[in-house]
Amino acid sequence: MAIEYIIIPENKKDNGIIALSKHVLEAIAGYAVEEENGCYLAPKTTFRRPVFCKVVDNHLTVCIDMKLQYGLNINSTCEAIQNKVQQVLQQMTDIKCDNIKINVVGFVF
């Protein structure tokens, strides 16, 4: 299994490069989802993780499987999660995420 990295843009290239593994980005996005009230990551299974990052040509796509508290507005909650994940990734890594896909897989009663 190949480990995928995304390179952080640098103004000075004479000191080297900084690259982050996609697993680091998955962890950051997962923490951002768990901080939101009424949002829970889907359980981890043998073949599927609740947060999955894909790096293609140094462009980042994040896919999140999550459950919502019953009674929450799905559209506004998912939009808030997308904005929060975008903001947290931008603040922590200086990487702009191209796509954030959210799959609501169930509800918590």
CYANA upper distance limits for C-alpha pairs under 8 A (distance plus 0.5 A):
  3 ILE  CA     21 SER  CA      7.53
  3 ILE  CA     22 LYS  CA      8.20
  4 GLU  CA     21 SER  CA      6.45
  4 GLU  CA     22 LYS  CA      6.45
  4 GLU  CA     55 VAL  CA      7.15
  5 TYR  CA     19 ALA  CA      6.34
  5 TYR  CA     20 LEU  CA      5.79
  5 TYR  CA     21 SER  CA      4.92
  5 TYR  CA     22 LYS  CA      6.30
  5 TYR  CA     55 VAL  CA      7.70
  6 ILE  CA     19 ALA  CA      5.90
  6 ILE  CA     20 LEU  CA      5.96
  6 ILE  CA     21 SER  CA      7.07
  6 ILE  CA     22 LYS  CA      7.62
  6 ILE  CA     55 VAL  CA      7.20
  6 ILE  CA     58 ASN  CA      5.98
  6 ILE  CA     59 HIS  CA      8.15
  6 ILE  CA     60 LEU  CA      8.22
  7 ILE  CA     17 ILE  CA      7.61
  7 ILE  CA     18 ILE  CA      6.39
  7 ILE  CA     19 ALA  CA      4.76
  7 ILE  CA     20 LEU  CA      7.02
  7 ILE  CA     58 ASN  CA      7.23
  8 ILE  CA     17 ILE  CA      7.83
  8 ILE  CA     18 ILE  CA      6.09
  8 ILE  CA     19 ALA  CA      6.32
  8 ILE  CA     20 LEU  CA      7.97
  8 ILE  CA     93 THR  CA      7.88
  8 ILE  CA     94 ASP  CA      7.52
  8 ILE  CA     95 ILE  CA      7.13
  9 PRO  CA     18 ILE  CA      8.45
  9 PRO  CA     94 ASP  CA      8.48
 10 GLU  CA     17 ILE  CA      7.74
 13 LYS  CA     17 ILE  CA      7.42
 20 LEU  CA     24 VAL  CA      7.18
 20 LEU  CA     25 LEU  CA      8.05
 21 SER  CA     25 LEU  CA      7.47
 22 LYS  CA     26 GLU  CA      6.71
 22 LYS  CA     53 CYS  CA      6.44
 22 LYS  CA     54 LYS  CA      7.75
 22 LYS  CA     55 VAL  CA      7.88
 23 HIS  CA     27 ALA  CA      6.75
 23 HIS  CA     53 CYS  CA      8.05
 24 VAL  CA     28 ILE  CA      6.85
 25 LEU  CA     29 ALA  CA      6.69
 25 LEU  CA     53 CYS  CA      7.58
 25 LEU  CA     89 LEU  CA      7.94
 26 GLU  CA     30 GLY  CA      6.55
 26 GLU  CA     51 VAL  CA      6.17
 26 GLU  CA     52 PHE  CA      6.59
 26 GLU  CA     53 CYS  CA      6.50
 26 GLU  CA     62 VAL  CA      8.21
 27 ALA  CA     31 TYR  CA      6.75
 27 ALA  CA     51 VAL  CA      8.33
 28 ILE  CA     32 ALA  CA      6.86
 28 ILE  CA     88 VAL  CA      8.01
 28 ILE  CA     89 LEU  CA      7.49
 29 ALA  CA     33 VAL  CA      6.92
 29 ALA  CA     51 VAL  CA      7.75
 29 ALA  CA     85 VAL  CA      6.09
 29 ALA  CA     88 VAL  CA      8.06
 29 ALA  CA     89 LEU  CA      7.67
 30 GLY  CA     34 GLU  CA      6.79
 30 GLY  CA     41 LEU  CA      7.90
 30 GLY  CA     51 VAL  CA      6.80
 31 TYR  CA     35 GLU  CA      6.78
 32 ALA  CA     36 GLU  CA      7.56
 32 ALA  CA     81 ILE  CA      8.28
 32 ALA  CA     84 LYS  CA      7.13
 32 ALA  CA     85 VAL  CA      6.31
 32 ALA  CA     88 VAL  CA      7.44
 33 VAL  CA     39 CYS  CA      7.05
 33 VAL  CA     40 TYR  CA      7.60
 33 VAL  CA     41 LEU  CA      7.72
 33 VAL  CA     81 ILE  CA      6.88
 33 VAL  CA     84 LYS  CA      8.40
 33 VAL  CA     85 VAL  CA      7.73
 34 GLU  CA     39 CYS  CA      6.83
 34 GLU  CA     40 TYR  CA      6.49
 34 GLU  CA     41 LEU  CA      7.48
 35 GLU  CA     39 CYS  CA      8.50
 36 GLU  CA     81 ILE  CA      8.01
 38 GLY  CA     68 LEU  CA      6.22
 38 GLY  CA     69 GLN  CA      5.22
 38 GLY  CA     72 LEU  CA      8.09
 39 CYS  CA     66 MET  CA      7.37
 39 CYS  CA     67 LYS  CA      6.53
 39 CYS  CA     68 LEU  CA      5.34
 39 CYS  CA     69 GLN  CA      6.87
 40 TYR  CA     66 MET  CA      6.05
 40 TYR  CA     67 LYS  CA      5.60
 40 TYR  CA     68 LEU  CA      6.76
 41 LEU  CA     50 PRO  CA      6.48
 41 LEU  CA     51 VAL  CA      8.44
 41 LEU  CA     64 ILE  CA      8.25
 41 LEU  CA     65 ASP  CA      6.74
 41 LEU  CA     66 MET  CA      4.78
 41 LEU  CA     67 LYS  CA      6.56
 42 ALA  CA     50 PRO  CA      5.91
 42 ALA  CA     65 ASP  CA      6.02
 42 ALA  CA     66 MET  CA      5.12
 42 ALA  CA     67 LYS  CA      6.39
 42 ALA  CA    105 VAL  CA      7.67
 43 PRO  CA     49 ARG  CA      8.27
 43 PRO  CA     50 PRO  CA      7.13
 44 LYS  CA     48 ARG  CA      6.73
 44 LYS  CA     49 ARG  CA      5.58
 44 LYS  CA     50 PRO  CA      6.41
 45 THR  CA     49 ARG  CA      6.97
 50 PRO  CA     63 CYS  CA      8.47
 50 PRO  CA     64 ILE  CA      6.24
 50 PRO  CA     65 ASP  CA      5.36
 50 PRO  CA     66 MET  CA      7.42
 51 VAL  CA     62 VAL  CA      7.61
 51 VAL  CA     63 CYS  CA      6.27
 51 VAL  CA     64 ILE  CA      5.10
 51 VAL  CA     65 ASP  CA      6.89
 52 PHE  CA     62 VAL  CA      6.32
 52 PHE  CA     63 CYS  CA      5.61
 52 PHE  CA     64 ILE  CA      6.98
 53 CYS  CA     60 LEU  CA      7.38
 53 CYS  CA     61 THR  CA      6.15
 53 CYS  CA     62 VAL  CA      5.00
 53 CYS  CA     63 CYS  CA      6.77
 54 LYS  CA     60 LEU  CA      6.37
 54 LYS  CA     61 THR  CA      5.64
 54 LYS  CA     62 VAL  CA      6.95
 55 VAL  CA     59 HIS  CA      5.99
 55 VAL  CA     60 LEU  CA      5.30
 55 VAL  CA     61 THR  CA      6.97
 56 VAL  CA     60 LEU  CA      7.26
 59 HIS  CA     97 CYS  CA      7.72
 59 HIS  CA     98 ASP  CA      6.95
 60 LEU  CA     96 LYS  CA      8.20
 60 LEU  CA     97 CYS  CA      5.72
 60 LEU  CA     98 ASP  CA      6.15
 60 LEU  CA     99 ASN  CA      7.45
 61 THR  CA     97 CYS  CA      6.80
 61 THR  CA     98 ASP  CA      6.34
 61 THR  CA     99 ASN  CA      5.23
 61 THR  CA    100 ILE  CA      6.47
 61 THR  CA    101 LYS  CA      8.23
 62 VAL  CA     97 CYS  CA      8.03
 62 VAL  CA     99 ASN  CA      6.72
 62 VAL  CA    100 ILE  CA      5.30
 62 VAL  CA    101 LYS  CA      6.64
 63 CYS  CA    100 ILE  CA      6.43
 63 CYS  CA    101 LYS  CA      5.16
 63 CYS  CA    102 ILE  CA      6.41
 63 CYS  CA    103 ASN  CA      8.06
 64 ILE  CA    100 ILE  CA      8.14
 64 ILE  CA    101 LYS  CA      6.68
 64 ILE  CA    102 ILE  CA      5.33
 64 ILE  CA    103 ASN  CA      6.55
 65 ASP  CA    102 ILE  CA      6.59
 65 ASP  CA    103 ASN  CA      5.30
 65 ASP  CA    104 VAL  CA      6.52
 65 ASP  CA    105 VAL  CA      6.84
 66 MET  CA    102 ILE  CA      7.87
 66 MET  CA    103 ASN  CA      6.81
 66 MET  CA    104 VAL  CA      5.68
 66 MET  CA    105 VAL  CA      6.40
 66 MET  CA    106 GLY  CA      7.77
 67 LYS  CA    104 VAL  CA      6.11
 67 LYS  CA    105 VAL  CA      6.18
 67 LYS  CA    106 GLY  CA      5.31
 67 LYS  CA    107 PHE  CA      5.63
 67 LYS  CA    108 VAL  CA      7.05
 68 LEU  CA     72 LEU  CA      7.57
 68 LEU  CA     74 ILE  CA      8.30
 68 LEU  CA    104 VAL  CA      7.62
 68 LEU  CA    106 GLY  CA      7.15
 68 LEU  CA    107 PHE  CA      5.37
 68 LEU  CA    108 VAL  CA      6.44
 69 GLN  CA    107 PHE  CA      6.10
 69 GLN  CA    108 VAL  CA      5.25
 69 GLN  CA    109 PHE  CA      6.78
 70 TYR  CA    107 PHE  CA      6.08
 70 TYR  CA    108 VAL  CA      6.20
 70 TYR  CA    109 PHE  CA      5.90
 72 LEU  CA     77 THR  CA      7.63
 73 ASN  CA     77 THR  CA      6.50
 74 ILE  CA     78 CYS  CA      6.48
 75 ASN  CA     79 GLU  CA      6.62
 76 SER  CA     80 ALA  CA      6.59
 77 THR  CA     81 ILE  CA      6.70
 78 CYS  CA     82 GLN  CA      6.65
 78 CYS  CA    102 ILE  CA      7.35
 79 GLU  CA     83 ASN  CA      6.74
 80 ALA  CA     84 LYS  CA      6.57
 81 ILE  CA     85 VAL  CA      6.53
 82 GLN  CA     86 GLN  CA      6.60
 82 GLN  CA    100 ILE  CA      6.63
 82 GLN  CA    101 LYS  CA      8.45
 82 GLN  CA    102 ILE  CA      8.30
 83 ASN  CA     87 GLN  CA      6.55
 84 LYS  CA     88 VAL  CA      6.53
 85 VAL  CA     89 LEU  CA      6.55
 86 GLN  CA     90 GLN  CA      6.61
 86 GLN  CA     96 LYS  CA      7.53
 86 GLN  CA     97 CYS  CA      6.74
 86 GLN  CA    100 ILE  CA      8.40
 87 GLN  CA     91 GLN  CA      6.60
 88 VAL  CA     92 MET  CA      6.50
 89 LEU  CA     93 THR  CA      6.16
 89 LEU  CA     94 ASP  CA      7.27
 89 LEU  CA     95 ILE  CA      6.71
 89 LEU  CA     96 LYS  CA      7.62
 89 LEU  CA     97 CYS  CA      7.94
 90 GLN  CA     94 ASP  CA      4.97
 90 GLN  CA     95 ILE  CA      5.60
 90 GLN  CA     96 LYS  CA      6.21
 90 GLN  CA     97 CYS  CA      8.32
